[in-house]
Structures are given as structure tokens and as C-alpha cells.
């Protein structure tokens, strides 16, 4: 990191940390939500400090002493039940990643179509899981206003050959078209899968993310709102799908059988007890995490309002009936702004920004090796190329967010061509 970035603190005040014995040179010490001293580094995302550390250590000590199982035991079962209850679903099935959750969900579908529709604004796993499960990929566009999957685009592509549609709640903003997508899927005997990797604790009209689709898949990766380091989970109300998913993730072993009967062709996608302990320790705090992230988001909103008024940038914000989990705080930039230049200038102040999914999913090499995706979703692709994401996580304080927001405003103004200001060149569709 630049020397300037190591010294910078709130509103340009400076302190010397070169002699700090607790400084590790890479990131600041963890602290409780929203508390503690100011920092001189602002990473884009972090799993954050873990609440309930004493309980975690006691549970792990039992395993180390040989008094508790290491896999597929009490903590995995409890984690499944507790997450399912928190979302209002009948079944929860742990997996070792969200990639595994998506793949097992797709492999559990039987007697349906041969195609799966996915949005372009999402992680590679949404395509790789489809191909690994033996389906053909179809790509849906996104709405530039919110970067979530377009209902119109899905309606143009869905057919009797469609087995499933995947709706990703981008950045933690629940797709406001989810209920309509489920109705559309049911009209074609297809399944709606909610990808809730970003959306722990998010809601729409008071309903939790993951409560609307036929299946929902969660990620507990290290940067997520709730993390187990690596991990995932499938939620569903369908008894048959739950049985198949549980079997496939456990090498095909039928959970309804009294003996070692491998009814399904499965894989080993199981979550460890260690990981389940980490997940359980945070679950009761998810609402607290999300409230804090929303507080940070409001601080950013206030500071970026002047850029929105001038047509330079706008938050990719949720609609009023959605409570976002703000896994990321995405910002749409006006045409002509160089986001790499903005990133590099902020990095000099120790502020890390990034952008999600570059190149877009349909332009990834493993996809273009199999499909001709030239010209697919041009509007969504253009919108993806004009957004950035600001730091937001549970170890960031409101004071941090205020400083970061002010610097982002200054940097975007510095980077803006004079002709852009006041041009109202942001796409709000």
C-alpha cells in the first residue's frame, strides 16, 4: 500500500502507526460492530470478527478432545434446522459451498427440461453448476436499474425445455420480480432457484430472501454476511427435492433408507462440524449485521446524493419494499467515467473498491468455448461495465463510511470530464 494510504485517517487527519506493535501490515485488528477506533485501511469486504468466541472455542475443544463428531453430526443438523426456521422453510441441507448447493439442486430435478436460465450478472458457479449437472445454458439479461434478472428477458427465453430459472439477489438487494418469476416458472413446469449468496437477512415485503423460490441456495463464503469460511445450504419446502438434495450431497446415500442404500448418483459435498459451529455462532446476529450495513449504506447514500443530482453516479439501491443485506454497496457511474482510474486514486488513500463479475458470466472463457455469446444482453453488459462497489462490512464504522463516502465523491468529481457534469447521463431504467 502507498505510504500516503497507511497514514490517512478520518477527514485527512494523520497519525503515525509505523511503531504500532499490533499492526500486521495488511489489515487492521478486528473489532465489534461499528465500534472501536478509526482505521487507516478500508478493505472492500471481510468476514469480520466472530461473536460468541467462547462458545465457538468450547464447541471445537469438544471435537479436539474426541468428545464430538467432526462431520454430519449435531452442529450440521442444528445449523440446517436453525437457518430453515429463520427463513420459514421446511428443509435445510448443508453443503460445502454454494457451488455445491446449486449443483445438487439442479441434479435433484427430474423429468423436467434440458435448459437452465441464468442472469449475466453473477458468479461463474451459476454457469459451471448448470453444465456440471448436464443442462444447457441460457442467458437472461438484467435490469440496468438494479442489476437483477429481467422478467421480460426470462419470459422471452423460457419454454417447455426449461428446467429451472436462477434468480440472483445481486449485492443483497432482493429481486423485486421474484414472485412473478415463480409464477412464470410454474406456468412452464420449471423450478425457480433463488441464489441468496448475497442476501442473508434481506427481505422483500417482510418476507426473507430464500422464502419465495421452489429452492434457495445460500453461500457462507469468507466474505459473506454470515460465513463459515467455506459452505453453503439448500432450502426448500418440497419433501422430495429435499430428500434428493440430501442424498446427492452425501455420496448418494438415501436419507430415507435404514441401511447403506445409495439410491442416487451422488458426490461428497458435506459441510464439516467445524464450519457449522462458525455458522451457528453468527446466525442470531444476522439481523444486527444487516442493521449495521444499512446504517453504513445510508451514510453513503447521503454523500452520493450530490453526484446523483449532477448525473455522475447513483447508488444501485433497493426498492422501498426491500431491506437489503448490503453484501456490497454498488454504484452506477455515468458514461465516460474511468472506473479503473477512480479505483487507483482511492487506493492511494487506502480505500479499496472493486466491481462484481468482470468479465460478465456469458463472456467467461469456459462459456465462450461452448457457446456463441456475441451480442448477448448488450444493455446489461454495458451497465455492468459502469459500476463500482464501495467497502461495506461489519468491521467498518459509520465514521469510516463517512470518510470513504467523502473521498469517493471527491475522486469521482476529479475524474469526471467537465462535459459530463449536469448531463444526466445515468441510465435509470
Secondary structure, 3 states (H helix, E strand, C coil): CCHHHHHECHHHCECCCCCCCCCCCCCCCCCCCCCCCCCCCECCCCCCCCCCHHHHHHHHHHHHCCCCCCECCHHHHHHHHHHHHHHCCCEEEEECCHHHHHHHHHHCCCCCCCEEEEECCCCCHHHHHHHHCCCEEEEECECCCCCCECHHHHHHHCCCCEEEEEEECHHHCCCCCHHHHHHHHHHCCCEEEEECCCCCCCEECCEECCCCCCEEEEECECCCCCCCECCEEEEECCHHHHHHHHHHHECCECCCCCCCCECCCCCECCCEHHHHHHHHHHHCCHHHHHHHHHHHHHHHHHHHHHHHHCCCEEECCCCCCEECCCCCEEEEECCCCCHHHHHHHHHCCCECCECCCCCCHHHCHHHHCCCCCCCCCHHHHHHHCCEEEECCCCCCCHHHHHHHHHHHHHHHHHHCCCCCCCCCCCCCC
